[in-house]
Amino acid sequence: MITLTILLIITLLCILVGCLMGLFSLVGVIASLVAGVLVGALAGYVAGRFMGTETSLGRNILMGILGSFVGEFVFGLFGIYATGSITSFIISVIGACICIWIGQKLSH
């Protein structure tokens, strides 16, 4: 009887730990997405100020996120890759500047 109780307690603890780890990973994923959107918004804002455009927050977020992909692709063509947060942010800003420049050329 004691062995069964101990096994049930251990099983419940394992289930609880598994659920908590799943919750933590879900929170981690959500936090990463929120951080990505915020960094994208900041990169888009900096690029917009650098390029002299005044746009909405939504466009800044879009340009920053799109700019990170464009910047990684363009710099990857030259064999340059981001190794940290600051270089990744700089590449995102440059990519967003490229996106803004292309958008300006297409709209005129």
N, C-alpha and C positions, 0 to 999 in steps of 0.2 A: 504494500500500500504506500509506504513512504517512497519507494523507488518510482512508482507511477506518478506520485505527486511531484517529485523532483523533476522527472522527465517532462511532465506537463508544464511546470514552471519554466524550465529551460526552453521548451518549444515556444511558449508564449513570449519569452524574452527575445528569442531569435526572430519571431514574427514582428514584434514591436521594433526591434533594431532594424529589420528589413524595411518596415514601413517608414521609419524615421529617415533612413538613408535615401529612400525613394523621394520622400518629401524634401530632404535637403538637396537632392539632385534637381528636383523640379524648381525649387527656389533658386538654385544656382543657374539654371537655364534661363529663368525669368529675369534674374538680376543681370545676366550677361546680355540678354536682349535689350533691357532698359539701358544698360551702360553703352551698348552699341549705338542705340538711337541717340542718346545724349552726346556721345563723341561725334557721331555723324552730323548732328545738328551744329555742334561747335565747329567742326571742320567746314561745313557748308557756310556757316556765318562768317568765319575767317576768310574763306575763299571769296564770298560775296563782297566783303569789305575790300579785299585786295583787288578784286576785279572791278570795283566801283558800281556794283549793282545793289539795289535795295529790293529784297524779296521777302516773302512770308516765311514763317517758321517751318511750315510744311515743305516748302521748296528747299529751304536750307537743309532740312533733314534728308530729303531725297537726293540733293546734290552731294551731300557729305557721304551718304551710304553708297551711292552710285560712284562717287569719286574714289572711294576706297578700292572698289573693284577695278576701275579704270587705271588708277595710279599703280596698283599692284601689277596689272597686266603690262602697262607701259614700262615700268621700271624692271619688270621681269624679263622683258625683251632685251634689256641691256645687262642682265645678270645681277641686278641690284635688288635685294630683298630686305624687307623690314625685319630688324632683329629685336625690337623692343617697342614699348608703347609710344615713345616720342617719335621714333622714325616712322612708325605706322601712321601716327597722326599727321606727320609732315607729308607723307606720301598720299594720304587721304585728301589733305588740303590741295596739294598739287593736282591730284586727279579731279577734284571738284572744280578747280580753276580750268582744267582742260574741258570738262563738261560744260561749264558756263561759257567758255569761249566758243565751243562748237555750237551751243544753243544760240548765242548771239549771231554767229555767222549764218545759221540756218534760218533765223527769223528775219534777217534783212534781205 
